[in-house]
Amino acid sequence: MAKVVRFLSSIRLAIVLLILIIGLSIIGTLIPQGQEIDFYRQRWPSLSEEILYLGFDHLYRSPLFLSLIFLFLLNLLACSIKQIPAKFQRLKGLSPEAFRSGGSLKNKKLLFRLGELLAKNPLKLKSFFQQQHYQVKVAQIEDKKYFLARKGLTGLFGPELVHLGLIIIIVGGLVSALFSQRITIALLEGQAERIPEKSFSLRLDKFSTEFYPDGAVKDWKSLISVIDNGQVQFQKTVEVNHPFTYGGLKFFQMSYGLDWDQVQVELEIKFSGSPAQYITLKNDSYHQIDERRLVRLLSFIPDFQLDSSGQVISRSAEARNPAALVEIHQDGQPLFSGWVFYYHPDLSRFQRRIGSAPEVRLRNFSAPPFSVLEASSDPGTNLVWVGSLLMLLGLLTSFYFPYKELRILIEPGREPLVTAFSRKNRESFIQELEGLTELISNTKKISKEISDE
């Protein structure tokens, strides 16, 4: 068991784990996380199987990364547990065991002078240390005389506070990695959708977009109603960087788009010798032009493009090259079929005309907007904040309130036992003790050696 504790509390283990964790974090930064399997196979065809096997597509939740974090957590715990008993030993006050532990001051002459001062003038010794803001205890128990001076008691446990803060931060990160939720919700105006594993629904009452004078999007806003138990609990306008919280989830405005499946287009159809007709159609619908002729809208694509195999695809969801697939029949026979382009009305490459086919133009199009919200829960956030505050407190107390301690024990028939301890600023502690000797006499300052734990 002792070997296990020594291994877990090893500084070498901590360094190795930090190097591995940093290395994996760099890999996680270079490899996009949470993509589809085909994304990795197309981008890294020779490494995709290794990436997927090792879980680098979701690295921060992978068993490898979580195992290293958990081992680092054990390392911090072991280091703290190893140091705490010795520090609690220092808090025992005037017990003989506490006076025989810790660092020692090895100058015989100074030992004699400090012991002499404690024996003959303890108030003078006490006064000096109190002037230096030490907490001082002087006592005689049976035939033994005790002197204890210390300050910076909060700094004694500064490193443990730092370790505890790091432990809580790591635990918070693990909780977030294992139990956080990310839910994407796309809503049309008037549409309501129930949140998975929750008792309430969200309804988009209104969606609006604001633009700059040059036409660029400035902001988009969603008026959301929260419906719980069949009742509207409240309404909230959500916009970028202004989320709202309900039911343990935080809702963010992520993006917006147009529902091209519910597109409505306006076609201009002109038969030879007849005035143009303007017909409005929805996707996959038809309109009877007259008793003999009928027009049908088969499909609409916002950004027309042909892929490598010659298939029609939409390059994006933006209306960069909108096109409508239209058919016109007369007496049940096709007159016109093909793609009609909004920005290229004269392009007939993708059209088929038979007989007295009309001229067809795409005059206008519109699609209902939808709002994309993200619902997220991060149960480890509060733990991370608490851990960060504890770590900051530990660093402040360690650097600005370093622990210093001097103990003197006089027993009959023995030389005075003097133990001294300082976590940092050893030289300043030596100077303080040299100032003490000046109170005893006007002789030269005596060099001292303080061994630090």
C-alpha positions as CSV (number, residue, x, y, z in Angstrom):
1,M,0.0,0.0,0.0
2,A,2.9,2.4,0.8
3,K,4.4,1.8,-2.6
4,V,1.0,2.6,-4.2
5,V,0.8,5.9,-2.2
6,R,4.4,6.8,-3.1
7,F,3.7,6.1,-6.8
8,L,0.5,8.1,-6.8
9,S,2.0,11.1,-5.0
10,S,5.1,11.1,-7.2
11,I,6.0,14.4,-8.8
12,R,7.3,12.5,-11.8
13,L,3.9,10.9,-12.3
14,A,2.3,14.4,-12.2
15,I,4.7,15.7,-14.8
16,V,4.1,12.7,-17.1
17,L,0.4,13.0,-16.8
18,L,0.4,16.8,-17.5
19,I,2.5,16.2,-20.6
20,L,0.1,13.5,-21.9
21,I,-3.0,15.6,-21.1
22,I,-1.5,18.7,-22.8
23,G,-0.5,16.5,-25.8
24,L,-4.0,15.0,-26.1
25,S,-5.6,18.5,-25.7
26,I,-3.5,19.7,-28.7
27,I,-4.7,16.7,-30.7
28,G,-8.3,17.5,-29.7
29,T,-7.8,21.1,-30.9
30,L,-6.4,20.0,-34.3
31,I,-9.1,17.3,-34.9
32,P,-12.6,18.7,-35.2
33,Q,-14.8,17.2,-32.6
34,G,-18.3,15.6,-32.9
35,Q,-18.3,15.3,-36.7
36,E,-20.0,12.5,-38.7
37,I,-17.9,9.4,-39.4
38,D,-17.8,10.2,-43.1
39,F,-16.1,13.5,-42.3
40,Y,-13.1,11.8,-40.8
41,R,-12.9,9.2,-43.5
42,Q,-12.9,11.8,-46.2
43,R,-10.5,14.2,-44.5
44,W,-8.0,11.7,-43.1
45,P,-8.6,8.5,-45.1
46,S,-5.4,6.8,-43.9
47,L,-5.9,7.7,-40.2
48,S,-9.7,7.7,-39.8
49,E,-9.9,4.2,-38.4
50,E,-7.3,5.0,-35.7
51,I,-9.1,8.4,-34.9
52,L,-12.4,6.6,-34.5
53,Y,-11.0,3.6,-32.5
54,L,-9.1,5.9,-30.0
55,G,-12.2,8.2,-29.7
56,F,-10.4,11.2,-31.0
57,D,-13.6,12.3,-32.7
58,H,-14.9,13.0,-29.1
59,L,-11.6,13.1,-27.4
60,Y,-12.6,14.9,-24.2
61,R,-15.2,12.2,-23.4
62,S,-13.0,9.3,-24.6
63,P,-11.9,6.6,-22.1
64,L,-8.2,7.4,-22.7
65,F,-8.5,11.1,-21.8
66,L,-10.9,10.5,-18.9
67,S,-8.5,7.9,-17.5
68,L,-5.6,10.3,-17.6
69,I,-7.7,13.0,-15.9
70,F,-8.8,10.5,-13.2
71,L,-5.2,9.4,-12.6
72,F,-4.1,13.0,-12.3
73,L,-7.0,13.5,-9.8
74,L,-5.6,10.6,-7.7
75,N,-2.2,12.1,-7.9
76,L,-3.4,15.4,-6.4
77,L,-5.3,13.6,-3.7
78,A,-2.3,11.5,-2.8
79,C,0.0,14.6,-2.6
80,S,-2.4,16.4,-0.4
81,I,-3.0,13.4,1.9
82,K,0.7,12.9,2.2
83,Q,1.3,16.5,3.4
84,I,-1.7,17.0,5.7
85,P,-0.6,14.9,8.7
86,A,2.6,16.8,9.2
87,K,0.8,20.1,8.9
88,F,-1.8,19.1,11.5
89,Q,1.1,18.1,13.7
90,R,2.1,21.7,13.7
91,L,-1.3,22.7,15.0
92,K,-1.0,20.7,18.2
93,G,0.2,23.8,20.0
94,L,2.3,23.2,23.1
95,S,2.6,19.4,23.0
96,P,6.1,18.0,23.4
97,E,5.7,15.9,20.2
98,A,5.0,19.1,18.1
99,F,8.1,20.7,19.5
100,R,10.3,17.8,18.4
101,S,9.0,17.8,14.8
102,G,9.8,20.2,12.0
103,G,12.9,22.1,11.0
104,S,15.8,22.7,13.4
105,L,18.0,25.6,14.1
106,K,21.5,24.2,14.5
107,N,23.6,27.1,15.8
108,K,24.6,26.2,19.4
109,K,25.3,29.8,20.4
110,L,21.9,31.0,19.2
111,L,20.2,28.1,20.9
112,F,21.9,29.1,24.2
113,R,20.9,32.7,23.8
114,L,17.2,32.0,22.9
115,G,17.0,29.5,25.8
116,E,18.6,32.0,28.1
117,L,16.1,34.7,27.1
118,L,13.2,32.4,27.5
119,A,14.4,31.4,30.9
120,K,15.2,34.9,32.2
121,N,13.1,37.3,30.2
122,P,10.2,35.6,28.4
123,L,8.2,38.8,28.1
124,K,11.0,40.5,26.1
125,L,11.1,37.5,23.7
126,K,7.3,37.6,23.4
127,S,7.3,41.3,22.9
128,F,9.7,41.2,19.9
129,F,7.7,38.5,18.1
130,Q,4.4,40.3,18.7
131,Q,5.9,43.4,17.2
132,Q,6.6,41.3,14.1
133,H,2.9,40.3,14.1
134,Y,3.4,36.8,15.3
135,Q,0.9,34.9,17.5
136,V,2.8,34.0,20.6
137,K,2.2,31.4,23.3
138,V,4.4,31.2,26.4
139,A,3.7,28.6,29.0
140,Q,5.3,26.5,31.8
141,I,3.9,23.0,32.1
142,E,5.3,21.0,35.1
143,D,9.1,21.6,34.8
144,K,9.1,22.4,31.1
145,K,9.0,25.9,29.5
146,Y,7.4,26.3,26.1
147,F,7.6,29.2,23.6
148,L,5.6,29.1,20.4
149,A,5.6,32.0,17.8
150,R,4.0,31.7,14.4
151,K,2.2,33.7,11.8
152,G,0.7,33.2,8.4
153,L,-1.4,30.3,9.7
154,T,-3.7,30.5,6.7
155,G,-0.7,30.1,4.4
156,L,0.2,26.8,6.0
157,F,-2.6,25.1,4.1
158,G,-2.3,27.3,0.9
159,P,-0.9,24.4,-1.2
160,E,-3.7,22.1,0.0
161,L,-6.2,24.8,-1.0
162,V,-4.7,24.9,-4.4
163,H,-4.8,21.1,-4.7
164,L,-8.4,21.0,-3.4
165,G,-9.4,23.7,-6.0
166,L,-7.7,21.7,-8.8
167,I,-9.5,18.6,-7.6
168,I,-12.9,20.3,-7.6
169,I,-12.2,21.8,-11.0
170,I,-11.3,18.4,-12.4
171,V,-14.3,16.8,-10.8
172,G,-16.5,19.5,-12.3
173,G,-14.9,19.0,-15.7
174,L,-15.5,15.2,-15.5
175,V,-19.2,15.8,-14.4
176,S,-19.6,18.2,-17.4
177,A,-17.9,15.7,-19.8
178,L,-20.1,12.8,-18.7
179,F,-23.5,14.4,-18.0
180,S,-23.7,17.7,-20.0
181,Q,-26.4,18.0,-22.6
182,R,-26.5,19.7,-26.0
183,I,-29.9,19.7,-27.8
184,T,-30.5,21.6,-31.1
185,I,-34.0,22.7,-31.8
186,A,-35.3,24.2,-35.1
187,L,-38.7,25.9,-34.9
188,L,-40.9,27.6,-37.5
189,E,-43.1,30.4,-36.4
190,G,-46.1,29.0,-34.5
191,Q,-44.4,25.6,-34.1
192,A,-44.0,24.0,-30.7
193,E,-41.6,21.2,-29.8
194,R,-41.2,19.2,-26.6
195,I,-37.8,19.2,-25.0
196,P,-36.4,15.6,-24.7
197,E,-36.6,14.2,-21.2
198,K,-38.4,17.4,-19.9
199,S,-42.0,18.2,-19.2
200,F,-42.2,21.4,-21.1
201,S,-42.2,22.6,-24.7
202,L,-40.9,25.6,-26.6
203,R,-43.0,27.5,-29.1
204,L,-41.6,30.1,-31.6
205,D,-44.1,32.9,-31.6
206,K,-42.2,35.3,-33.8
207,F,-38.8,35.5,-35.6
208,S,-37.2,38.7,-36.8
209,T,-33.9,39.6,-38.4
210,E,-32.2,43.0,-38.2
211,F,-29.9,44.2,-41.0
212,Y,-27.1,46.8,-41.3
213,P,-27.5,49.5,-44.0
214,D,-25.2,47.5,-46.3
215,G,-27.6,44.5,-46.1
216,A,-25.5,42.4,-43.7
217,V,-27.3,40.6,-40.9
218,K,-27.0,42.6,-37.6
219,D,-29.0,40.4,-35.3
220,W,-31.8,37.8,-35.2
221,K,-34.3,37.4,-32.4
222,S,-36.8,34.7,-31.4
223,L,-39.9,35.4,-29.3
224,I,-40.2,32.1,-27.4
225,S,-43.1,30.8,-25.2
226,V,-42.4,28.2,-22.6
227,I,-45.4,25.8,-22.3
228,D,-45.4,23.6,-19.2
229,N,-48.4,21.5,-18.2
230,G,-50.4,22.9,-21.1
231,Q,-49.9,26.5,-19.9
232,V,-47.7,29.3,-21.1
233,Q,-45.3,30.0,-18.2
234,F,-43.6,33.0,-19.7
235,Q,-42.4,34.6,-22.9
236,K,-38.8,35.5,-23.6
237,T,-37.0,37.2,-26.5
238,V,-33.8,35.2,-27.2
239,E,-31.0,36.8,-29.3
240,V,-27.3,36.2,-29.7
241,N,-25.5,36.4,-26.4
242,H,-28.8,36.8,-24.5
243,P,-29.9,33.3,-23.5
244,F,-32.5,32.3,-20.9
245,T,-32.7,29.5,-18.4
246,Y,-35.6,27.2,-17.7
247,G,-35.9,23.6,-16.3
248,G,-32.2,23.3,-15.7
249,L,-31.4,24.1,-19.4
250,K,-29.9,27.3,-20.9
251,F,-31.3,28.2,-24.3
252,F,-29.1,30.1,-26.8
253,Q,-30.0,31.6,-30.1
254,M,-27.6,29.7,-32.4
255,S,-28.6,30.5,-36.0
256,Y,-31.5,30.7,-38.4
257,G,-32.5,29.6,-41.9
258,L,-35.2,29.2,-44.4
259,D,-37.4,26.0,-44.7
260,W,-37.0,25.3,-48.4
261,D,-39.3,22.3,-48.2
262,Q,-42.1,24.8,-47.7
263,V,-41.0,27.2,-50.4
264,Q,-43.5,29.3,-52.4
265,V,-42.5,30.4,-55.9
266,E,-44.0,32.7,-58.5
267,L,-43.7,31.6,-62.1
268,E,-44.2,33.7,-65.2
269,I,-45.6,31.5,-68.0
270,K,-46.1,32.9,-71.5
271,F,-47.6,30.9,-74.4
272,S,-47.1,32.2,-77.9
273,G,-49.7,34.8,-78.8
274,S,-51.0,35.0,-75.2
275,P,-50.3,37.4,-72.4
276,A,-48.0,36.2,-69.6
277,Q,-49.6,34.5,-66.7
278,Y,-48.3,34.7,-63.1
279,I,-48.8,31.6,-61.1
280,T,-47.9,30.9,-57.4
281,L,-47.1,27.4,-56.4
282,K,-45.8,25.6,-53.3
283,N,-43.3,22.8,-53.4
284,D,-44.7,19.6,-55.0
285,S,-48.0,21.2,-56.0
286,Y,-49.8,21.9,-59.3
287,H,-52.0,24.5,-60.9
288,Q,-54.6,24.1,-63.6
289,I,-53.7,26.9,-66.2
290,D,-56.8,26.2,-68.3
291,E,-58.9,23.2,-69.3
292,R,-56.0,21.6,-71.3
293,R,-52.9,22.7,-69.5
294,L,-51.4,22.1,-66.1
295,V,-48.2,23.3,-64.4
296,R,-46.4,21.5,-61.5
297,L,-43.6,22.5,-59.3
298,L,-41.6,19.3,-58.6
299,S,-38.7,20.7,-56.6
300,F,-36.8,23.8,-55.5
301,I,-33.1,24.1,-54.8
302,P,-31.7,27.3,-53.2
303,D,-28.1,26.8,-54.5
304,F,-28.1,24.7,-57.7
305,Q,-25.0,22.7,-58.5
306,L,-24.1,19.4,-60.2
307,D,-21.9,17.0,-58.3
308,S,-19.2,14.8,-59.8
309,S,-21.7,12.2,-61.0
310,G,-23.9,14.8,-62.6
311,Q,-26.6,14.7,-60.0
312,V,-28.3,17.9,-59.0
313,I,-27.5,19.0,-55.4
314,S,-27.8,22.2,-53.4
315,R,-24.4,23.5,-52.6
316,S,-25.6,25.3,-49.5
317,A,-28.8,26.4,-47.7
318,E,-28.3,30.0,-49.0
319,A,-30.2,31.3,-52.0
320,R,-27.1,31.8,-54.1
321,N,-28.3,30.1,-57.3
322,P,-32.0,29.4,-56.8
323,A,-33.7,27.1,-59.3
324,A,-37.1,25.5,-59.7
325,L,-37.9,22.2,-61.4
326,V,-41.1,22.7,-63.4
327,E,-43.3,20.6,-65.6
328,I,-46.1,21.8,-67.9
329,H,-48.5,19.3,-69.5
330,Q,-51.1,19.8,-72.2
331,D,-53.8,17.1,-72.6
332,G,-51.7,14.8,-70.4
333,Q,-48.6,15.2,-72.6
334,P,-45.4,17.1,-71.5
335,L,-44.8,20.4,-73.2
336,F,-42.0,21.7,-70.9
337,S,-39.8,20.1,-68.2
338,G,-36.6,21.3,-66.7
339,W,-34.9,23.8,-64.3
340,V,-35.7,27.5,-64.3
341,F,-33.1,29.7,-62.8
342,Y,-33.8,33.0,-60.9
343,Y,-30.5,34.7,-61.7
344,H,-30.1,33.1,-65.2
345,P,-33.6,33.3,-66.8
346,D,-32.2,32.6,-70.3
347,L,-30.3,29.4,-69.3
348,S,-32.1,26.6,-71.1
349,R,-29.4,23.9,-70.9
350,F,-31.4,21.9,-68.3
351,Q,-34.8,22.3,-70.0
352,R,-36.7,20.1,-72.5
353,R,-39.3,21.7,-74.8
354,I,-41.8,19.9,-77.0
355,G,-44.0,21.6,-79.7
356,S,-45.5,24.9,-78.6
357,A,-43.8,25.0,-75.2
358,P,-44.2,28.3,-73.3
359,E,-41.5,30.5,-72.0
360,V,-41.1,30.0,-68.2
361,R,-39.4,32.3,-65.8
362,L,-38.8,32.1,-62.0
363,R,-40.0,35.6,-60.9
364,N,-39.9,35.3,-57.2
365,F,-39.6,32.8,-54.3
366,S,-40.0,32.8,-50.5
367,A,-39.7,30.3,-47.7
368,P,-40.7,30.6,-44.0
369,P,-37.8,31.3,-41.7
370,F,-37.0,29.0,-38.8
371,S,-35.0,29.7,-35.7
372,V,-32.3,27.3,-34.4
373,L,-31.9,27.2,-30.6
374,E,-29.4,25.2,-28.6
375,A,-30.4,23.9,-25.2
376,S,-27.5,23.0,-22.9
377,S,-26.9,21.9,-19.4
378,D,-23.5,21.9,-17.8
379,P,-23.8,20.4,-14.3
380,G,-20.1,20.9,-13.6
381,T,-20.0,24.6,-14.0
382,N,-20.7,25.6,-10.4
383,L,-18.0,23.1,-9.3
384,V,-15.5,24.7,-11.6
385,W,-16.3,28.1,-10.2
386,V,-15.9,26.9,-6.6
387,G,-12.7,25.2,-7.5
388,S,-11.3,28.3,-9.2
389,L,-12.1,30.4,-6.1
390,L,-10.4,27.9,-3.8
391,M,-7.4,27.7,-6.0
392,L,-7.1,31.5,-6.1
393,L,-7.5,31.7,-2.4
394,G,-4.8,29.1,-1.9
395,L,-2.4,30.9,-4.2
396,L,-3.0,34.2,-2.4
397,T,-2.5,32.8,1.0
398,S,0.7,30.9,-0.1
399,F,2.4,33.9,-1.6
400,Y,1.2,36.7,0.6
401,F,0.8,35.0,4.0
402,P,3.7,32.4,4.1
403,Y,3.7,30.4,7.3
404,K,6.6,30.9,9.7
405,E,7.1,29.2,13.1
406,L,9.6,29.2,16.0
407,R,9.4,26.7,18.9
408,I,11.6,26.6,22.0
409,L,11.4,23.9,24.6
410,I,13.4,24.0,27.8
411,E,13.6,20.8,29.9
412,P,15.7,20.4,33.0
413,G,19.1,18.8,32.4
414,R,18.9,19.3,28.6
415,E,20.0,21.9,26.2
416,P,17.2,24.1,24.9
417,L,15.5,22.6,21.9
418,V,14.8,25.1,19.1
419,T,12.9,24.2,16.0
420,A,12.1,26.7,13.2
421,F,10.1,26.4,10.0
422,S,9.4,28.7,7.1
423,R,7.5,27.7,3.9
424,K,9.2,30.5,1.9
425,N,11.2,33.7,2.4
426,R,13.8,31.9,4.4
427,E,16.2,34.8,4.3
428,S,13.7,37.2,5.8
429,F,13.1,34.8,8.6
430,I,16.8,34.6,9.3
431,Q,16.9,38.4,9.4
432,E,14.1,38.4,11.9
433,L,15.9,35.9,14.1
434,E,19.1,38.0,13.8
435,G,17.1,41.0,15.0
436,L,16.1,38.9,18.0
437,T,19.8,38.3,18.9
438,E,20.3,42.1,18.8
439,L,17.8,42.4,21.6
440,I,19.9,40.0,23.7
441,S,23.2,41.9,23.3
442,N,25.0,44.3,21.0
443,T,27.4,41.6,19.7
444,K,27.8,40.8,16.0
445,K,25.0,39.2,14.2
446,I,25.2,35.5,14.3
447,S,24.7,33.4,11.1
448,K,21.9,30.9,11.4
449,E,20.8,27.8,9.5
450,I,17.2,26.9,9.2
451,S,16.3,23.6,7.8
452,D,13.0,23.7,5.9
453,E,10.7,20.7,5.6
